[in-house]
């Protein structure tokens, strides 16, 4: 079942991310990384994702020190989850800003493509 992100609030989307990653932990096995998301626009804010020991944890609010910090619009974040956003092109166009490890940002896109949201 594919989710309609346009109709969903960010809190619900983050619950879905948490549920999906922990419900199908295969792709996150062996990962040990943390992300922050500064999402602008309606229903935006600060969010975090931490992956360690085959488990994912999502956080609403400032996650503190992370390996990779991403800034983008809520609209582009929803596109990323749906598999409709090329993060490299978005980065080059200035729609996606990355602080920290670029490698972790690229790994996130490939990880999300392994899940159906």
The first five atom37 places (N, CA, C, CB, O) and aatype in JSON, in Angstrom:
{
  "aatype": [20, 20, 20, 20, 20, 20, 20, 20, 20, 20, 20, 20, 20, 20, 20, 20, 20, 20, 20, 20, 20, 20, 20, 20, 20, 20, 20, 20, 20, 20, 20, 20, 20, 20, 20, 20, 20, 20, 20, 20, 20, 20, 20, 20, 20, 20, 20, 20, 20, 20, 20, 20, 20, 20, 20, 20, 20, 20, 20, 20, 20, 20, 20, 20, 20, 20, 20, 20, 20, 20, 20, 20, 20, 20, 20, 20, 20, 20, 20, 20, 20, 20, 20, 20, 20, 20, 20, 20, 20, 20, 20, 20, 20, 20, 20, 20, 20, 20, 20, 20, 20, 20, 20, 20, 20, 20, 20, 20, 20, 20, 20, 20, 20, 20, 20, 20, 20],
  "atom_mask": [
    [1, 1, 1, 1, 1],
    [1, 1, 1, 1, 1],
    [1, 1, 1, 1, 1],
    [1, 1, 1, 1, 1],
    [1, 1, 1, 1, 1],
    [1, 1, 1, 1, 1],
    [1, 1, 1, 1, 1],
    [1, 1, 1, 1, 1],
    [1, 1, 1, 1, 1],
    [1, 1, 1, 1, 1],
    [1, 1, 1, 1, 1],
    [1, 1, 1, 1, 1],
    [1, 1, 1, 1, 1],
    [1, 1, 1, 1, 1],
    [1, 1, 1, 1, 1],
    [1, 1, 1, 1, 1],
    [1, 1, 1, 1, 1],
    [1, 1, 1, 1, 1],
    [1, 1, 1, 1, 1],
    [1, 1, 1, 1, 1],
    [1, 1, 1, 1, 1],
    [1, 1, 1, 1, 1],
    [1, 1, 1, 1, 1],
    [1, 1, 1, 1, 1],
    [1, 1, 1, 1, 1],
    [1, 1, 1, 1, 1],
    [1, 1, 1, 1, 1],
    [1, 1, 1, 1, 1],
    [1, 1, 1, 1, 1],
    [1, 1, 1, 1, 1],
    [1, 1, 1, 1, 1],
    [1, 1, 1, 1, 1],
    [1, 1, 1, 1, 1],
    [1, 1, 1, 1, 1],
    [1, 1, 1, 1, 1],
    [1, 1, 1, 1, 1],
    [1, 1, 1, 1, 1],
    [1, 1, 1, 1, 1],
    [1, 1, 1, 1, 1],
    [1, 1, 1, 1, 1],
    [1, 1, 1, 1, 1],
    [1, 1, 1, 1, 1],
    [1, 1, 1, 1, 1],
    [1, 1, 1, 1, 1],
    [1, 1, 1, 1, 1],
    [1, 1, 1, 1, 1],
    [1, 1, 1, 1, 1],
    [1, 1, 1, 1, 1],
    [1, 1, 1, 1, 1],
    [1, 1, 1, 1, 1],
    [1, 1, 1, 1, 1],
    [1, 1, 1, 1, 1],
    [1, 1, 1, 1, 1],
    [1, 1, 1, 1, 1],
    [1, 1, 1, 1, 1],
    [1, 1, 1, 1, 1],
    [1, 1, 1, 1, 1],
    [1, 1, 1, 1, 1],
    [1, 1, 1, 1, 1],
    [1, 1, 1, 1, 1],
    [1, 1, 1, 1, 1],
    [1, 1, 1, 1, 1],
    [1, 1, 1, 1, 1],
    [1, 1, 1, 1, 1],
    [1, 1, 1, 1, 1],
    [1, 1, 1, 1, 1],
    [1, 1, 1, 1, 1],
    [1, 1, 1, 1, 1],
    [1, 1, 1, 1, 1],
    [1, 1, 1, 1, 1],
    [1, 1, 1, 1, 1],
    [1, 1, 1, 1, 1],
    [1, 1, 1, 1, 1],
    [1, 1, 1, 1, 1],
    [1, 1, 1, 1, 1],
    [1, 1, 1, 1, 1],
    [1, 1, 1, 1, 1],
    [1, 1, 1, 1, 1],
    [1, 1, 1, 1, 1],
    [1, 1, 1, 1, 1],
    [1, 1, 1, 1, 1],
    [1, 1, 1, 1, 1],
    [1, 1, 1, 1, 1],
    [1, 1, 1, 1, 1],
    [1, 1, 1, 1, 1],
    [1, 1, 1, 1, 1],
    [1, 1, 1, 1, 1],
    [1, 1, 1, 1, 1],
    [1, 1, 1, 1, 1],
    [1, 1, 1, 1, 1],
    [1, 1, 1, 1, 1],
    [1, 1, 1, 1, 1],
    [1, 1, 1, 1, 1],
    [1, 1, 1, 1, 1],
    [1, 1, 1, 1, 1],
    [1, 1, 1, 1, 1],
    [1, 1, 1, 1, 1],
    [1, 1, 1, 1, 1],
    [1, 1, 1, 1, 1],
    [1, 1, 1, 1, 1],
    [1, 1, 1, 1, 1],
    [1, 1, 1, 1, 1],
    [1, 1, 1, 1, 1],
    [1, 1, 1, 1, 1],
    [1, 1, 1, 1, 1],
    [1, 1, 1, 1, 1],
    [1, 1, 1, 1, 1],
    [1, 1, 1, 1, 1],
    [1, 1, 1, 1, 1],
    [1, 1, 1, 1, 1],
    [1, 1, 1, 1, 1],
    [1, 1, 1, 1, 1],
    [1, 1, 1, 1, 1],
    [1, 1, 1, 1, 1],
    [1, 1, 1, 1, 1],
    [1, 1, 1, 1, 1],
    [1, 1, 1, 1, 1]
  ],
  "atom_positions": [
    [[0.84, -1.18, 0.0], [0.0, 0.0, 0.0], [0.88, 1.25, 0.0], [-0.95, 0.0, 1.22], [1.75, 1.4, 0.86]],
    [[0.66, 2.12, -0.95], [1.4, 3.37, -1.03], [0.62, 4.45, -0.3], [1.66, 3.77, -2.5], [-0.59, 4.58, -0.46]],
    [[1.33, 5.21, 0.5], [0.69, 6.27, 1.29], [0.56, 7.55, 0.48], [1.48, 6.53, 2.58], [1.41, 7.84, -0.37]],
    [[-0.48, 8.31, 0.74], [-0.67, 9.62, 0.12], [-0.14, 10.68, 1.08], [-2.17, 9.87, -0.24], [-0.87, 11.16, 1.94]],
    [[1.13, 11.03, 0.92], [1.78, 11.96, 1.83], [1.16, 13.36, 1.8], [3.24, 12.06, 1.51], [1.2, 14.07, 2.81]],
    [[0.58, 13.75, 0.67], [-0.01, 15.08, 0.57], [-1.13, 15.28, 1.59], [-0.54, 15.31, -0.83], [-1.39, 16.4, 2.02]],
    [[-1.8, 14.2, 1.96], [-2.92, 14.26, 2.88], [-2.5, 14.1, 4.35], [-3.93, 13.19, 2.53], [-3.33, 14.26, 5.25]],
    [[-1.22, 13.78, 4.59], [-0.78, 13.4, 5.94], [-0.02, 14.52, 6.65], [0.1, 12.17, 5.86], [0.71, 15.29, 6.03]],
    [[-0.21, 14.59, 7.96], [0.55, 15.49, 8.82], [1.93, 14.88, 9.06], [-0.2, 15.74, 10.18], [2.1, 13.67, 8.99]],
    [[2.92, 15.74, 9.35], [4.28, 15.26, 9.54], [4.39, 14.28, 10.71], [5.21, 16.44, 9.78], [5.15, 13.31, 10.62]],
    [[3.66, 14.49, 11.79], [3.72, 13.56, 12.93], [3.32, 12.15, 12.49], [2.81, 14.04, 14.08], [3.94, 11.18, 12.91]],
    [[2.3, 12.05, 11.67], [1.84, 10.76, 11.17], [2.88, 10.15, 10.23], [0.5, 10.9, 10.45], [3.12, 8.94, 10.28]],
    [[3.48, 10.97, 9.39], [4.52, 10.48, 8.47], [5.69, 9.91, 9.25], [5.0, 11.61, 7.53], [6.2, 8.85, 8.91]],
    [[6.13, 10.61, 10.3], [7.26, 10.11, 11.09], [6.89, 8.82, 11.83], [7.72, 11.17, 12.09], [7.74, 7.95, 12.0]],
    [[5.64, 8.69, 12.26], [5.2, 7.43, 12.87], [5.28, 6.3, 11.85], [3.76, 7.55, 13.42], [5.68, 5.18, 12.18]],
    [[4.89, 6.59, 10.61], [4.95, 5.59, 9.54], [6.39, 5.19, 9.23], [4.27, 6.14, 8.26], [6.68, 4.01, 9.03]],
    [[7.3, 6.17, 9.2], [8.72, 5.88, 8.96], [9.24, 4.96, 10.06], [9.55, 7.2, 8.91], [9.9, 3.96, 9.78]],
    [[8.94, 5.3, 11.31], [9.39, 4.49, 12.45], [8.85, 3.07, 12.34], [8.93, 5.13, 13.78], [9.59, 2.1, 12.5]],
    [[7.57, 2.95, 12.06], [6.91, 1.64, 11.96], [7.5, 0.81, 10.81], [5.41, 1.82, 11.76], [7.77, -0.37, 10.98]],
    [[7.69, 1.43, 9.66], [8.17, 0.72, 8.48], [9.61, 0.25, 8.68], [8.08, 1.62, 7.24], [9.91, -0.91, 8.4]],
    [[10.49, 1.11, 9.15], [11.89, 0.74, 9.32], [12.05, -0.34, 10.39], [12.73, 1.96, 9.68], [12.85, -1.26, 10.22]],
    [[11.31, -0.25, 11.47], [11.41, -1.26, 12.53], [10.65, -2.54, 12.19], [10.9, -0.69, 13.83], [10.98, -3.61, 12.69]],
    [[9.64, -2.42, 11.33], [8.87, -3.6, 10.91], [9.6, -4.42, 9.87], [7.54, -3.17, 10.36], [9.36, -5.63, 9.75]],
    [[10.49, -3.79, 9.12], [11.3, -4.46, 8.09], [12.75, -4.03, 8.29], [10.8, -4.11, 6.63], [13.27, -3.23, 7.52]],
    [[13.42, -4.56, 9.33], [14.75, -4.06, 9.68], [15.9, -4.5, 8.77], [15.06, -4.47, 11.05], [17.03, -4.03, 8.94]],
    [[15.65, -5.39, 7.82], [16.72, -5.88, 6.96], [17.61, -4.8, 6.36], [16.14, -6.68, 5.86], [18.83, -4.86, 6.51]],
    [[17.04, -3.81, 5.68], [17.87, -2.77, 5.05], [18.67, -1.9, 6.01], [17.0, -1.89, 4.23], [19.67, -1.31, 5.62]],
    [[18.24, -1.83, 7.27], [18.98, -0.97, 8.22], [19.98, -1.76, 9.07], [18.0, -0.24, 9.14], [20.7, -1.18, 9.89]],
    [[20.03, -3.09, 8.88], [21.0, -3.9, 9.62], [22.41, -3.39, 9.34], [20.87, -5.4, 9.24], [22.77, -3.14, 8.19]],
    [[23.2, -3.25, 10.36], [24.59, -2.82, 10.21], [24.78, -1.31, 10.09], [25.16, -3.48, 9.01], [25.91, -0.84, 10.09]],
    [[23.69, -0.57, 9.98], [23.81, 0.89, 9.9], [23.95, 1.47, 11.31], [22.59, 1.52, 9.18], [23.37, 0.95, 12.26]],
    [[24.71, 2.53, 11.42], [24.84, 3.24, 12.68], [25.04, 4.71, 12.32], [26.04, 2.68, 13.55], [26.17, 5.19, 12.2]],
    [[23.93, 5.41, 12.17], [24.0, 6.8, 11.73], [22.79, 7.58, 12.24], [24.07, 6.88, 10.2], [21.76, 7.0, 12.6]],
    [[22.94, 8.89, 12.28], [21.84, 9.74, 12.73], [21.66, 10.92, 11.78], [22.09, 10.24, 14.17], [22.62, 11.43, 11.2]],
    [[20.41, 11.33, 11.64], [20.05, 12.41, 10.73], [19.18, 13.43, 11.45], [19.32, 11.86, 9.49], [18.42, 13.08, 12.36]],
    [[19.28, 14.68, 11.03], [18.31, 15.68, 11.43], [17.69, 16.23, 10.16], [18.95, 16.81, 12.3], [18.34, 16.3, 9.12]],
    [[16.44, 16.62, 10.26], [15.69, 17.16, 9.13], [15.09, 18.49, 9.56], [14.59, 16.17, 8.64], [14.26, 18.53, 10.47]],
    [[15.5, 19.56, 8.92], [14.92, 20.87, 9.15], [13.99, 21.12, 7.97], [16.03, 22.01, 9.29], [14.44, 21.49, 6.88]],
    [[12.7, 20.91, 8.19], [11.72, 20.97, 7.12], [10.94, 22.28, 7.18], [10.76, 19.76, 7.19], [10.35, 22.61, 8.21]],
    [[10.96, 23.01, 6.09], [10.29, 24.31, 6.04], [8.93, 24.19, 5.35], [11.16, 25.34, 5.31], [8.7, 23.28, 4.56]],
    [[8.05, 25.11, 5.68], [6.73, 25.14, 5.08], [5.67, 24.69, 6.08], [6.68, 24.25, 3.85], [5.96, 24.48, 7.26]],
    [[4.44, 24.55, 5.59], [3.33, 24.13, 6.44], [3.65, 22.8, 7.1], [2.03, 24.02, 5.63], [4.07, 21.86, 6.44]],
    [[3.44, 22.73, 8.41], [3.64, 21.51, 9.21], [5.12, 21.1, 9.3], [2.83, 20.36, 8.62], [5.42, 19.96, 9.64]],
    [[6.02, 22.02, 9.0], [7.44, 21.73, 9.07], [7.96, 21.77, 10.49], [8.21, 22.7, 8.22], [7.18, 21.87, 11.45]],
    [[9.25, 21.7, 10.63], [9.89, 21.73, 11.93], [11.16, 20.9, 11.92], [8.94, 21.23, 13.01], [11.67, 20.52, 10.87]],
    [[11.66, 20.63, 13.11], [12.86, 19.82, 13.26], [12.46, 18.39, 13.62], [13.8, 20.41, 14.34], [11.58, 18.15, 14.45]],
    [[13.14, 17.45, 12.96], [12.87, 16.03, 13.19], [14.2, 15.29, 13.16], [11.89, 15.47, 12.12], [15.18, 15.77, 12.61]],
    [[14.22, 14.11, 13.76], [15.44, 13.32, 13.78], [15.17, 11.87, 13.47], [16.12, 13.45, 15.11], [14.07, 11.36, 13.71]],
    [[16.18, 11.21, 12.94], [16.14, 9.78, 12.67], [17.48, 9.2, 13.08], [15.82, 9.48, 11.17], [18.53, 9.63, 12.6]],
    [[17.44, 8.23, 13.97], [18.64, 7.56, 14.43], [18.52, 6.08, 14.11], [18.87, 7.8, 15.96], [17.5, 5.45, 14.41]],
    [[19.56, 5.52, 13.5], [19.56, 4.11, 13.15], [20.79, 3.47, 13.79], [19.54, 3.89, 11.6], [21.91, 3.9, 13.55]],
    [[20.55, 2.45, 14.61], [21.65, 1.75, 15.27], [21.18, 0.36, 15.69], [22.16, 2.54, 16.5], [20.04, 0.17, 16.11]],
    [[22.07, -0.59, 15.57], [21.8, -1.96, 16.02], [20.52, -2.55, 15.43], [21.71, -1.98, 17.53], [19.78, -3.26, 16.11]],
    [[20.25, -2.25, 14.16], [19.07, -2.79, 13.49], [17.76, -2.19, 13.93], [19.02, -4.24, 13.7], [16.69, -2.76, 13.66]],
    [[17.81, -1.04, 14.6], [16.59, -0.37, 15.05], [16.62, 1.09, 14.63], [16.43, -0.49, 16.59], [17.68, 1.72, 14.58]],
    [[15.45, 1.6, 14.33], [15.31, 3.01, 13.97], [14.51, 3.72, 15.05], [14.62, 3.17, 12.58], [13.59, 3.15, 15.64]],
    [[14.88, 4.96, 15.3], [14.15, 5.77, 16.26], [13.92, 7.14, 15.63], [14.92, 5.9, 17.63], [14.86, 7.78, 15.16]],
    [[12.68, 7.59, 15.63], [12.36, 8.91, 15.1], [12.09, 9.84, 16.26], [11.14, 8.85, 14.14], [11.69, 9.43, 17.35]],
    [[12.32, 11.12, 16.01], [12.19, 12.12, 17.06], [11.6, 13.4, 16.46], [13.57, 12.41, 17.73], [12.02, 13.85, 15.4]],
    [[10.64, 13.97, 17.17], [10.12, 15.27, 16.8], [10.83, 16.29, 17.67], [8.55, 15.35, 16.97], [10.83, 16.18, 18.9]],
    [[11.44, 17.28, 17.03], [12.22, 18.27, 17.76], [13.69, 18.15, 17.4], [12.02, 18.12, 19.27], [14.06, 17.33, 16.56]],
    [[14.51, 18.94, 18.02], [15.94, 18.97, 17.75], [16.6, 17.68, 18.25], [16.59, 20.2, 18.39], [16.58, 17.41, 19.45]],
    [[17.2, 16.89, 17.34], [17.84, 15.65, 17.76], [19.24, 15.84, 18.33], [17.9, 14.7, 16.6], [19.87, 14.88, 18.76]],
    [[19.73, 17.07, 18.33], [21.08, 17.33, 18.84], [22.15, 17.01, 17.8], [21.34, 16.52, 20.11], [21.93, 17.21, 16.6]],
    [[23.28, 16.52, 18.24], [24.41, 16.2, 17.36], [24.07, 15.01, 16.46], [25.68, 15.9, 18.19], [23.67, 13.95, 16.95]],
    [[24.24, 15.18, 15.15], [23.93, 14.11, 14.19], [25.06, 13.97, 13.17], [22.59, 14.39, 13.46], [25.92, 14.84, 13.05]],
    [[25.05, 12.85, 12.45], [26.05, 12.61, 11.41], [25.77, 13.42, 10.15], [26.1, 11.13, 11.07], [26.69, 13.83, 9.44]],
    [[24.48, 13.65, 9.88], [24.09, 14.34, 8.66], [22.83, 15.16, 8.92], [23.85, 13.33, 7.5], [21.82, 14.64, 9.39]],
    [[22.9, 16.46, 8.61], [21.76, 17.36, 8.78], [21.25, 17.78, 7.41], [22.15, 18.6, 9.64], [22.01, 18.28, 6.58]],
    [[19.96, 17.59, 7.18], [19.36, 17.94, 5.9], [18.32, 19.04, 6.11], [18.71, 16.71, 5.24], [17.57, 19.02, 7.09]],
    [[18.29, 20.0, 5.2], [17.29, 21.07, 5.2], [16.6, 21.07, 3.85], [17.94, 22.47, 5.51], [17.25, 21.09, 2.8]],
    [[15.28, 21.04, 3.88], [14.49, 21.07, 2.65], [13.06, 21.44, 3.0], [14.54, 19.7, 1.91], [12.72, 21.58, 4.17]],
    [[12.25, 21.61, 1.99], [10.83, 21.92, 2.23], [10.08, 20.63, 2.57], [10.2, 22.62, 0.98], [10.51, 19.53, 2.23]],
    [[8.96, 20.78, 3.26], [8.09, 19.65, 3.56], [7.68, 18.97, 2.25], [6.84, 20.11, 4.36], [7.66, 17.74, 2.16]],
    [[7.36, 19.77, 1.25], [6.93, 19.24, -0.04], [8.02, 18.34, -0.65], [6.59, 20.4, -1.01], [7.72, 17.25, -1.14]],
    [[9.27, 18.8, -0.62], [10.36, 17.99, -1.18], [10.65, 16.75, -0.33], [11.63, 18.84, -1.3], [11.0, 15.7, -0.87]],
    [[10.49, 16.86, 0.98], [10.68, 15.7, 1.85], [9.66, 14.61, 1.51], [10.56, 16.11, 3.33], [10.0, 13.43, 1.46]],
    [[8.43, 15.02, 1.3], [7.38, 14.06, 0.93], [7.7, 13.41, -0.41], [6.0, 14.75, 0.87], [7.45, 12.22, -0.61]],
    [[8.25, 14.18, -1.33], [8.67, 13.62, -2.63], [9.8, 12.62, -2.45], [9.11, 14.75, -3.58], [9.83, 11.58, -3.11]],
    [[10.74, 12.93, -1.55], [11.86, 12.03, -1.27], [11.34, 10.69, -0.76], [12.82, 12.66, -0.25], [11.78, 9.64, -1.22]],
    [[10.41, 10.72, 0.19], [9.86, 9.49, 0.74], [9.1, 8.68, -0.32], [8.93, 9.81, 1.9], [9.14, 7.45, -0.32]],
    [[8.43, 9.38, -1.21], [7.66, 8.7, -2.25], [8.55, 8.2, -3.38], [6.61, 9.65, -2.81], [8.08, 7.52, -4.29]],
    [[9.85, 8.53, -3.33], [10.76, 8.09, -4.39], [10.71, 8.98, -5.62], [10.46, 6.68, -4.78], [11.16, 8.57, -6.69]],
    [[10.17, 10.18, -5.48], [10.0, 11.1, -6.61], [10.94, 12.3, -6.56], [8.59, 11.59, -6.66], [10.68, 13.31, -7.2]],
    [[12.03, 12.19, -5.79], [12.97, 13.29, -5.69], [14.38, 12.75, -5.82], [12.79, 14.05, -4.35], [14.77, 11.82, -5.11]],
    [[15.13, 13.33, -6.72], [16.54, 12.98, -6.86], [17.32, 13.9, -5.95], [17.02, 13.09, -8.36], [17.4, 15.1, -6.2]],
    [[17.9, 13.34, -4.9], [18.57, 14.19, -3.91], [19.79, 14.89, -4.48], [18.98, 13.35, -2.71], [20.1, 16.02, -4.08]],
    [[20.49, 14.26, -5.41], [21.66, 14.9, -6.01], [21.25, 16.14, -6.8], [22.42, 13.91, -6.92], [21.87, 17.19, -6.68]],
    [[20.22, 16.0, -7.62], [19.73, 17.14, -8.41], [19.2, 18.23, -7.49], [18.63, 16.68, -9.4], [19.44, 19.42, -7.72]],
    [[18.48, 17.84, -6.44], [17.94, 18.82, -5.49], [19.05, 19.57, -4.78], [17.04, 18.14, -4.47], [18.95, 20.78, -4.54]],
    [[20.12, 18.86, -4.46], [21.28, 19.48, -3.81], [21.93, 20.5, -4.77], [22.32, 18.4, -3.39], [22.27, 21.61, -4.36]],
    [[22.09, 20.11, -6.02], [22.71, 20.99, -7.01], [21.85, 22.24, -7.28], [22.94, 20.23, -8.33], [22.39, 23.31, -7.56]],
    [[20.53, 22.1, -7.18], [19.61, 23.21, -7.41], [19.4, 24.06, -6.16], [18.28, 22.69, -7.91], [18.72, 25.08, -6.22]],
    [[19.97, 23.63, -5.03], [19.82, 24.38, -3.79], [18.54, 24.1, -3.04], [19.91, 25.82, -4.08], [18.25, 24.78, -2.05]],
    [[17.76, 23.12, -3.48], [16.52, 22.77, -2.78], [16.8, 21.91, -1.55], [15.57, 22.03, -3.73], [15.98, 21.85, -0.63]],
    [[17.95, 21.26, -1.53], [18.36, 20.41, -0.42], [19.71, 20.9, 0.06], [18.41, 18.91, -0.84], [20.66, 21.02, -0.72]],
    [[19.78, 21.18, 1.35], [21.05, 21.61, 1.94], [21.5, 20.51, 2.89], [20.9, 22.99, 2.68], [20.7, 19.95, 3.64]],
    [[22.8, 20.21, 2.86], [23.35, 19.14, 3.67], [24.52, 19.65, 4.48], [23.78, 17.95, 2.79], [25.41, 20.32, 3.95]],
    [[24.52, 19.34, 5.77], [25.67, 19.61, 6.63], [26.11, 18.27, 7.18], [25.32, 20.63, 7.8], [25.29, 17.43, 7.56]],
    [[27.41, 18.07, 7.21], [27.91, 16.78, 7.67], [28.22, 15.89, 6.5], [26.91, 16.1, 8.6], [28.63, 16.37, 5.44]],
    [[28.04, 14.61, 6.68], [28.44, 13.61, 5.68], [27.51, 13.55, 4.48], [28.5, 12.26, 6.33], [26.34, 13.2, 4.6]],
    [[28.05, 13.9, 3.32], [27.3, 13.78, 2.06], [27.04, 12.3, 1.78], [28.08, 14.43, 0.89], [25.99, 11.94, 1.23]],
    [[27.98, 11.45, 2.15], [27.82, 10.0, 1.96], [26.6, 9.47, 2.7], [29.07, 9.26, 2.42], [25.87, 8.64, 2.17]],
    [[26.37, 9.96, 3.92], [25.19, 9.53, 4.69], [23.91, 10.01, 4.01], [25.26, 10.08, 6.13], [22.91, 9.3, 4.02]],
    [[23.94, 11.2, 3.42], [22.76, 11.71, 2.72], [22.42, 10.83, 1.51], [22.98, 13.18, 2.27], [21.26, 10.51, 1.28]],
    [[23.43, 10.45, 0.75], [23.21, 9.59, -0.41], [22.73, 8.21, 0.03], [24.5, 9.47, -1.25], [21.88, 7.6, -0.62]],
    [[23.27, 7.73, 1.13], [22.87, 6.42, 1.65], [21.4, 6.45, 2.09], [23.78, 6.02, 2.83], [20.69, 5.46, 1.94]],
    [[20.96, 7.58, 2.62], [19.57, 7.71, 3.04], [18.62, 7.55, 1.86], [19.34, 9.07, 3.72], [17.62, 6.84, 1.96]],
    [[18.93, 8.2, 0.75], [18.06, 8.08, -0.43], [17.98, 6.63, -0.89], [18.58, 8.97, -1.58], [16.89, 6.13, -1.17]],
    [[19.11, 5.94, -0.97], [19.09, 4.55, -1.42], [18.37, 3.65, -0.41], [20.53, 4.03, -1.65], [17.7, 2.69, -0.79]],
    [[18.5, 3.98, 0.89], [17.79, 3.22, 1.92], [16.28, 3.38, 1.76], [18.22, 3.67, 3.33], [15.55, 2.39, 1.79]],
    [[15.82, 4.61, 1.59], [14.38, 4.87, 1.48], [13.78, 4.17, 0.27], [14.12, 6.36, 1.41], [12.61, 3.8, 0.3]],
    [[14.56, 3.99, -0.78], [14.06, 3.31, -1.99], [13.81, 1.83, -1.74], [15.04, 3.49, -3.15], [13.13, 1.17, -2.53]],
    [[14.37, 1.29, -0.66], [14.17, -0.12, -0.33], [12.84, -0.34, 0.4], [15.33, -0.63, 0.53], [12.43, -1.48, 0.62]],
    [[12.18, 0.74, 0.77], [10.91, 0.66, 1.47], [9.81, 1.25, 0.6], [10.98, 1.39, 2.82], [10.05, 2.14, -0.22]],
    [[8.6, 0.73, 0.78], [7.44, 1.27, 0.09], [6.62, 2.04, 1.11], [6.6, 0.15, -0.59], [6.09, 1.48, 2.06]],
    [[6.54, 3.33, 0.89], [5.75, 4.17, 1.8], [4.44, 4.57, 1.14], [6.54, 5.44, 2.21], [3.64, 5.28, 1.75]]
  ]
}
